[in-house]
Amino acid sequence: MLTTTDAIVLSLQPHSDKAHLLHAYTRAGGRVNYMVYGLGKKNTAGRYSPLSLLQITTDERSIRTAQLAYVPRTIDTDPYKRTIALFISEVLYHVLRHPMPDEPMYNFLTEAVQTLDETSDPRNFHLRFLMDFAAKLGFAMEEEPVLPSSRKARQEQLRSLCAYFAEHVETWQEPKSIEVLMEVFD
């Protein structure tokens, strides 16, 4: 039976010569993994960039069709925003593990992607996202950190936020993209 739902791309990984494994957070089912066949033929891998907002039609566990539900104006072309999207998608990949629908979480994430796309100064976006995401998950920080204005302060706050997530999320793994994120904003 075919079903259609909205989805946020968390990760796309090669699975075989003909298939990729898509990790997505969906409106209808929470965290779900799907097989994607034929990339490079009918579909392009760019459609499955980190944090892409899609409308997908699936049968059980494979994607039949995928269309962009939101066409980003700047995330794919701005190296800062692209790096932030990579970082956030990696955080979501490790934190959002349950295949349960959560409409408020889905709406929160969709709004965050659109805000990232529309912001003119993304330097502190990932920090604000982590603070808001922690609150959404139920472990808001007792005191609201002031967003930093210097590179060094931004790096320190990012490390502190990651340590905070490590204390509260059992499945937390420090994102590999954190070093890239720090270099891009150097």
C-alpha positions in Angstrom: 0.0 0.0 0.0 1.3 3.4 -1.0 1.4 6.2 1.6 2.4 9.9 1.2 3.9 12.0 4.0 6.2 14.9 4.5 9.8 14.2 5.5 13.0 15.9 6.6 16.2 14.3 5.3 18.6 13.4 8.1 21.1 11.3 6.1 21.5 9.5 2.8 24.0 6.7 2.8 25.1 4.3 0.0 23.7 0.8 0.6 24.6 -1.1 -2.6 25.5 -0.3 -6.2 21.8 0.4 -6.9 20.4 1.6 -3.6 20.8 4.2 -0.9 19.5 4.2 2.6 17.5 7.4 3.5 17.2 8.3 7.2 14.3 10.7 7.5 12.1 12.3 10.1 8.5 12.1 8.9 5.3 13.8 9.9 3.4 10.5 9.8 5.8 8.2 11.5 8.7 10.0 13.2 12.1 8.5 12.4 11.9 6.1 9.5 14.5 4.6 7.1 13.7 4.0 3.5 15.5 2.5 0.5 16.0 4.8 -2.4 16.7 3.2 -5.8 17.9 4.7 -9.1 19.6 7.9 -7.9 21.3 9.4 -10.9 18.7 8.1 -13.3 15.3 9.6 -12.6 16.2 11.3 -9.3 19.1 13.4 -8.3 20.9 13.0 -5.0 20.7 16.7 -4.4 17.0 16.3 -3.6 18.2 14.3 -0.6 20.6 17.0 0.8 20.7 17.3 4.6 17.5 18.9 6.0 15.7 18.9 2.6 12.0 19.1 3.1 10.3 16.5 1.0 6.9 15.0 0.2 7.5 11.3 -0.3 5.3 8.4 -1.5 6.4 5.1 -0.1 5.5 1.4 -0.1 6.5 -0.1 3.2 10.2 0.8 3.3 11.2 2.2 -0.1 10.6 5.5 -1.8 8.5 5.5 -4.9 8.5 9.3 -5.5 10.0 12.3 -3.7 9.4 15.9 -4.4 10.7 19.0 -2.7 8.0 20.3 -0.3 10.0 23.5 0.2 12.6 24.8 -2.3 15.4 26.5 -0.4 16.7 29.7 -1.8 20.1 29.9 0.0 20.9 26.7 2.0 22.3 24.8 -1.0 24.4 27.8 -2.2 25.6 29.4 1.0 28.6 27.4 2.5 27.8 28.6 6.0 24.2 27.5 5.8 25.1 24.3 4.1 27.5 23.4 6.9 25.0 24.3 9.6 22.4 22.1 7.8 24.9 19.2 7.8 25.6 19.7 11.5 21.9 19.9 12.5 21.0 16.9 10.4 23.8 14.9 12.1 22.5 16.0 15.5 18.9 15.0 14.6 20.2 11.7 13.2 21.6 10.7 16.6 18.9 12.2 18.8 15.6 11.4 17.0 15.5 7.6 17.1 11.9 6.7 17.6 9.4 5.7 14.9 6.5 7.6 16.5 4.7 10.5 15.0 5.3 13.8 16.7 3.5 16.6 14.9 4.9 19.5 17.1 8.5 18.2 16.7 8.0 17.9 12.9 6.6 21.5 12.8 9.4 22.8 14.9 12.0 21.2 12.6 10.3 22.4 9.4 10.2 26.0 10.8 13.9 25.8 11.8 14.9 24.8 8.2 12.9 27.6 6.7 14.3 30.1 9.2 17.8 29.0 8.4 17.1 29.5 4.7 15.7 33.0 5.3 18.3 34.3 7.8 20.8 36.8 6.6 23.3 36.1 9.4 23.6 32.4 10.2 26.6 32.6 12.5 24.7 31.7 15.7 21.9 29.8 14.2 23.2 26.3 15.2 23.6 27.5 18.8 20.1 28.9 19.0 18.8 25.7 17.4 20.5 23.5 20.0 19.0 25.6 22.8 15.5 25.5 21.3 15.8 21.8 20.4 16.8 20.9 24.0 13.8 22.8 25.3 11.6 20.9 22.8 13.0 17.6 24.0 12.2 18.5 27.6 15.6 19.5 29.0 15.7 23.3 28.6 18.7 25.0 30.0 18.1 26.7 33.4 19.7 29.9 32.2 19.4 31.2 28.6 23.0 31.6 27.3 23.7 34.9 25.6 24.6 34.3 21.9 28.3 35.0 21.4 29.8 37.6 19.1 33.3 36.2 18.7 34.6 33.1 17.0 36.3 31.8 20.2 33.1 32.4 22.3 31.0 30.7 19.6 33.3 27.6 19.7 33.2 27.4 23.5 29.4 27.7 23.6 29.1 25.0 20.9 31.3 22.6 22.9 29.2 23.4 26.1 26.0 22.8 24.3 27.3 19.5 22.9 28.4 18.5 26.5 24.9 19.4 27.7 23.3 17.2 25.1 25.7 14.4 26.1 24.4 14.6 29.7 20.8 14.4 28.6 20.6 12.2 25.5 21.6 8.5 25.8 22.2 8.1 22.1 24.3 11.3 21.8 27.5 11.1 19.7 29.5 14.2 19.1 28.8 15.2 15.5 31.7 14.6 13.2 30.8 17.8 11.4 31.5 19.9 14.4 35.1 20.5 13.3 34.0 21.5 9.9 31.5 23.9 11.4 34.1 25.5 13.5 36.5 25.9 10.6 33.8 27.4 8.3 33.1 30.1 10.9 36.8 30.7 11.6 
